[in-house]
Amino acid sequence: MTVTGTVVDYNTNNAVPGATLIATNQEGTIIGTATTGNDGKFSMDGDGLSDVYAMVQVMADGYQTQTMRVASANGAEIPLPRTGDMLGAVTLTVKKNKTQILIWLAVGVVVAVIYFKFLKGKIKI
């Protein structure tokens, strides 16, 4: 079976050249590999790619690794978020004695920014 598709940047939808794809069967044995071209396109041949349990990992420098079923990747555009991209953010504000706490959550990375205001000055951590 041949599996084809395109790997793109999650935010810009631009092609991600040089991304590596590794397909494995249910036992974890590698059954296919591919690398995207300058256009982000890939083609992977291998026995076992049609197995319903076959999985593919998609990885590229500067991007978060994605894992999905081979069947979902076939013919698909696979979006990769950049490492550290904020896909969601939460702001928590607590006010007591002029104190504010801001906490930002990023996918895969927790970034905490704590800012205290006191009557006699500011302390930043």
KETOR-904572 format. One record per residue (C-alpha): x, y, z; residue in three letters; chain. Coordinates in steps of 0.001 Angstrom, whole numbers, plus 500000, padded with zeros to 6 digits. Layout:
# residues N
{atom {X Y Z} "ALA" "A"}
...
END
This chain:
# residues 125
{atom {500000 500000 500000} "MET" "A"}
{atom {501120 503573 499339} "THR" "A"}
{atom {500258 506392 501753} "VAL" "A"}
{atom {500523 509999 500571} "THR" "A"}
{atom {499817 513388 502082} "GLY" "A"}
{atom {501182 516821 502936} "THR" "A"}
{atom {502662 518182 506168} "VAL" "A"}
{atom {501921 521865 506821} "VAL" "A"}
{atom {502574 524464 509523} "ASP" "A"}
{atom {499542 524628 511843} "TYR" "A"}
{atom {499504 528446 511921} "ASN" "A"}
{atom {500539 529441 508406} "THR" "A"}
{atom {499430 526418 506379} "ASN" "A"}
{atom {502839 526581 504624} "ASN" "A"}
{atom {504586 523350 503653} "ALA" "A"}
{atom {506960 521794 506198} "VAL" "A"}
{atom {509924 520457 504208} "PRO" "A"}
{atom {512141 517768 505730} "GLY" "A"}
{atom {509516 516368 508124} "ALA" "A"}
{atom {510050 512699 509001} "THR" "A"}
{atom {507213 510188 509069} "LEU" "A"}
{atom {507600 506768 510711} "ILE" "A"}
{atom {504796 504205 510511} "ALA" "A"}
{atom {504593 501311 512974} "THR" "A"}
{atom {502322 498317 513379} "ASN" "A"}
{atom {500507 497314 516569} "GLN" "A"}
{atom {503654 495589 517882} "GLU" "A"}
{atom {505736 498741 517354} "GLY" "A"}
{atom {507685 497405 514360} "THR" "A"}
{atom {508528 500037 511744} "ILE" "A"}
{atom {506582 499297 508567} "ILE" "A"}
{atom {507304 502449 506569} "GLY" "A"}
{atom {509225 505732 506562} "THR" "A"}
{atom {509132 508904 504502} "ALA" "A"}
{atom {510519 512434 504417} "THR" "A"}
{atom {508614 515415 503044} "THR" "A"}
{atom {509955 517309 500052} "GLY" "A"}
{atom {510192 521099 499716} "ASN" "A"}
{atom {506449 521136 498994} "ASP" "A"}
{atom {505653 519279 502249} "GLY" "A"}
{atom {504393 516238 500325} "LYS" "A"}
{atom {505309 512658 501224} "PHE" "A"}
{atom {504789 509189 499806} "SER" "A"}
{atom {505322 506056 501902} "MET" "A"}
{atom {505241 502458 500692} "ASP" "A"}
{atom {505167 499446 502958} "GLY" "A"}
{atom {503524 496181 503846} "ASP" "A"}
{atom {501103 496570 506708} "GLY" "A"}
{atom {500223 500229 506095} "LEU" "A"}
{atom {496632 499164 505412} "SER" "A"}
{atom {496370 497618 508909} "ASP" "A"}
{atom {493681 499440 510888} "VAL" "A"}
{atom {496036 499615 513912} "TYR" "A"}
{atom {499016 501071 512003} "ALA" "A"}
{atom {500164 504406 513437} "MET" "A"}
{atom {502365 507140 511999} "VAL" "A"}
{atom {504497 509666 513863} "GLN" "A"}
{atom {505161 512971 512108} "VAL" "A"}
{atom {508077 515047 513382} "MET" "A"}
{atom {510122 518043 512259} "ALA" "A"}
{atom {512671 520334 513902} "ASP" "A"}
{atom {510904 523191 515692} "GLY" "A"}
{atom {507519 521440 515632} "TYR" "A"}
{atom {505516 519291 518027} "GLN" "A"}
{atom {505408 515592 517106} "THR" "A"}
{atom {502000 514336 515966} "GLN" "A"}
{atom {500853 510715 516117} "THR" "A"}
{atom {497833 509425 514212} "MET" "A"}
{atom {496444 506365 512490} "ARG" "A"}
{atom {497937 505772 509057} "VAL" "A"}
{atom {494405 505650 507623} "ALA" "A"}
{atom {493797 509221 508878} "SER" "A"}
{atom {497079 510455 507373} "ALA" "A"}
{atom {496501 508967 503918} "ASN" "A"}
{atom {495595 511746 501497} "GLY" "A"}
{atom {495460 514237 504347} "ALA" "A"}
{atom {497008 517587 505104} "GLU" "A"}
{atom {498731 517083 508462} "ILE" "A"}
{atom {499115 520312 510485} "PRO" "A"}
{atom {502112 520517 512840} "LEU" "A"}
{atom {502059 523121 515622} "PRO" "A"}
{atom {505395 524828 516317} "ARG" "A"}
{atom {507091 523913 519586} "THR" "A"}
{atom {505857 526299 522276} "GLY" "A"}
{atom {502842 527511 520275} "ASP" "A"}
{atom {500076 528765 522510} "MET" "A"}
{atom {497056 526777 521351} "LEU" "A"}
{atom {495112 527881 524386} "GLY" "A"}
{atom {495697 530308 527211} "ALA" "A"}
{atom {494168 530790 530629} "VAL" "A"}
{atom {494481 533952 532680} "THR" "A"}
{atom {493820 533789 536418} "LEU" "A"}
{atom {493674 537095 538243} "THR" "A"}
{atom {493599 537255 542050} "VAL" "A"}
{atom {493327 540673 543687} "LYS" "A"}
{atom {494124 541001 547358} "LYS" "A"}
{atom {496420 543656 548779} "ASN" "A"}
{atom {497150 544789 545224} "LYS" "A"}
{atom {498436 541337 544190} "THR" "A"}
{atom {497935 540034 540661} "GLN" "A"}
{atom {498835 536562 539487} "ILE" "A"}
{atom {498878 535732 535796} "LEU" "A"}
{atom {499304 532146 534732} "ILE" "A"}
{atom {499623 531191 531089} "TRP" "A"}
{atom {499306 527574 529981} "LEU" "A"}
{atom {500839 526381 526716} "ALA" "A"}
{atom {500420 522973 525083} "VAL" "A"}
{atom {503254 520746 526211} "GLY" "A"}
{atom {504873 523601 528115} "VAL" "A"}
{atom {503598 525369 531187} "VAL" "A"}
{atom {504723 528958 531294} "VAL" "A"}
{atom {504085 530711 534569} "ALA" "A"}
{atom {504419 534451 534812} "VAL" "A"}
{atom {503829 535693 538318} "ILE" "A"}
{atom {503677 539395 539001} "TYR" "A"}
{atom {503216 540765 542511} "PHE" "A"}
{atom {502400 544372 543359} "LYS" "A"}
{atom {502913 545401 546923} "PHE" "A"}
{atom {502420 548744 548582} "LEU" "A"}
{atom {506184 549387 548889} "LYS" "A"}
{atom {507357 548286 545477} "GLY" "A"}
{atom {507274 545580 542911} "LYS" "A"}
{atom {508721 542095 542968} "ILE" "A"}
{atom {508897 540216 539653} "LYS" "A"}
{atom {509494 536464 539576} "ILE" "A"}
END
